[in-house]
Amino acid sequence: EDVDILHNLAVNSYRFSISWARILPRGRLGGVNSAGIAFYNRLINALLQKGIQPFVTLNHFDIPHELETRYGGWLGAAIREEFEYYSDVCFNAFGDRVRFWTTFNEPNLSTRHQYILGEFPPNHCSPPFGNCSSGDSRREPYAAAHNILLSHAAAVHNYKTNYQAKQGGSIGIVIAVKWYEPLTNSTEDVRAARRALAFEVDWFLDPIFFGDYPREMREILSSNLPKFTPEEKKLLQNNKVDFIGINHYTAIYAKDCIYSPCTLDTYEGNALVYAIGRRNGKIIGKPTALHGYFVVPEAMEKVVMYVNDRYRNTTIYITENGYSQHSDTSMEDLINDVERVNYMHDYLKYLSSAIRKGANVGGYFAWSIVDNFEWVYGYTVKFGLYQVDFDTQERIPRMSAKWYRDFLTSSSLTDGLQVRSRRADS
Ligand SMILES: O=C(/C=C/c1ccc(O)cc1)O[C@@H]1O[C@H](CO)[C@@H](O)[C@H](O)[C@H]1O
């Protein structure tokens, strides 16, 4: 039914992730769960029958529980071999039909929620970030990220060596990219915004493209930041991604915390930056249902140009972009979601502007087709173009679903928005 919905919406690609635990419930030392393989085979085949390209993520936050018990999850170096094995099972089982792979979804966001703030499992943190039963908010996120980067490199190496030539697909990684605008035009705040971006984007993409962490991180984190051996640098640089996925939702002001005092217990704390939604009392953009996420459409162009310029014109896919509503919104407003229509329209307008300036953008994915389980917020935050009645599983198209279908199927729009649907494989 959902594949029919996608077909009626006229999209040409669908992004989803595979649950590692559904394929390998106990990791590589346990067996492959054939029911899990069969489930994704049915989904992939149903999509292809409708001419929809599957765009597949291997890891979207969750891991088999046994790997947490056995290795301490991403903190243990042994998880790299586990991920390489898991990715191999997936390339083998699904790679004959999948043209687009990504290794990780937003590891730059998940490691911070897991190991700095302690909000996501395994809930590790230390003061001043929080009081967790274990953790080290200044060291662990970087240790976990290091193992993720090397797991990524191992999977990309395996795909490029053993699968790419015969299967003909491409492989990338998805990074969450929040845009940071300097709070004031002081040199300190301008540097703070640049630094926040380095701790957001360059943290993962610099090692992948240039073989090492950015200078800002090496200076500030010193011995808390792991080091790559010469062989690891080579592994990273020799196995560049074919494309970069960007999940972009919002922008926020960055205030310097090196030359002026701040509370440093936030998401940007380790970068010595304080992020704030207001400048002189004026909010950066309309708030959404997700705390700290504001509507700032022009930031779409800025993040795309930044990534395009720094990472040498590598193809960019916008792998997520979307607008959230509170579940306590009235039924009428949930369905007549004009704010979501405006959000998508305006963000797409700035994406088209980036394309006109030369950015190499291969496609755009709306988040999300249906209301999703929003992690720690559960069902209280709604992102769907289709509303879901969770008692009956009924899907109800919102205004945004109709708008998006019209946008994708009309060859031009009268109001100057000139983005067209692009084929994911072009
Ligand atoms: O998962 C996040 C964001 C999580 C978060 C934000 C704010 C907090 O306070 C806590 C968690 O990013 C992406 O954005 C979406 C819409 O959020 C999620 O539904 C996707 O699963 C994910 O890839």
Ligand as a Chemical Component Dictionary entry (heavy atoms), coordinates in Angstrom:
data_LIG
# 
_chem_comp.id                   LIG 
_chem_comp.type                 NON-POLYMER 
_chem_comp.pdbx_formal_charge   0 
_chem_comp.three_letter_code    LIG 
# 
loop_
_chem_comp_atom.comp_id 
_chem_comp_atom.atom_id 
_chem_comp_atom.alt_atom_id 
_chem_comp_atom.type_symbol 
_chem_comp_atom.charge 
_chem_comp_atom.model_Cartn_x 
_chem_comp_atom.model_Cartn_y 
_chem_comp_atom.model_Cartn_z 
_chem_comp_atom.pdbx_ordinal 
LIG O1  O1  O 0 17.129 11.971 13.905 1  
LIG C1  C1  C 0 17.197 13.129 13.607 2  
LIG C2  C2  C 0 17.082 14.186 14.619 3  
LIG C3  C3  C 0 16.941 13.806 15.887 4  
LIG C4  C4  C 0 16.786 14.682 17.019 5  
LIG C5  C5  C 0 16.573 16.052 16.927 6  
LIG C6  C6  C 0 16.441 16.814 18.060 7  
LIG C7  C7  C 0 16.528 16.231 19.312 8  
LIG O2  O2  O 0 16.394 16.996 20.450 9  
LIG C8  C8  C 0 16.720 14.863 19.404 10 
LIG C9  C9  C 0 16.862 14.115 18.270 11 
LIG O3  O3  O 0 17.454 13.427 12.325 12 
LIG C10 C10 C 0 16.863 12.881 11.162 13 
LIG O4  O4  O 0 15.748 13.652 10.922 14 
LIG C11 C11 C 0 14.423 13.160 11.045 15 
LIG C12 C12 C 0 13.613 14.224 11.734 16 
LIG O5  O5  O 0 14.140 14.526 12.987 17 
LIG C13 C13 C 0 14.385 11.810 11.702 18 
LIG O6  O6  O 0 13.067 11.309 11.701 19 
LIG C14 C14 C 0 15.323 10.898 10.960 20 
LIG O7  O7  O 0 15.238 9.559  11.402 21 
LIG C15 C15 C 0 16.750 11.371 11.108 22 
LIG O8  O8  O 0 17.557 10.802 10.081 23 
# 
loop_
_chem_comp_bond.comp_id 
_chem_comp_bond.atom_id_1 
_chem_comp_bond.atom_id_2 
_chem_comp_bond.value_order 
_chem_comp_bond.pdbx_ordinal 
LIG O1  C1  DOUB 1  
LIG C1  C2  SING 2  
LIG C1  O3  SING 3  
LIG C2  C3  DOUB 4  
LIG C3  C4  SING 5  
LIG C4  C5  SING 6  
LIG C4  C9  DOUB 7  
LIG C5  C6  DOUB 8  
LIG C6  C7  SING 9  
LIG C7  O2  SING 10 
LIG C7  C8  DOUB 11 
LIG C8  C9  SING 12 
LIG O3  C10 SING 13 
LIG C10 O4  SING 14 
LIG C10 C15 SING 15 
LIG O4  C11 SING 16 
LIG C11 C12 SING 17 
LIG C11 C13 SING 18 
LIG C12 O5  SING 19 
LIG C13 O6  SING 20 
LIG C13 C14 SING 21 
LIG C14 O7  SING 22 
LIG C14 C15 SING 23 
LIG C15 O8  SING 24 
# 
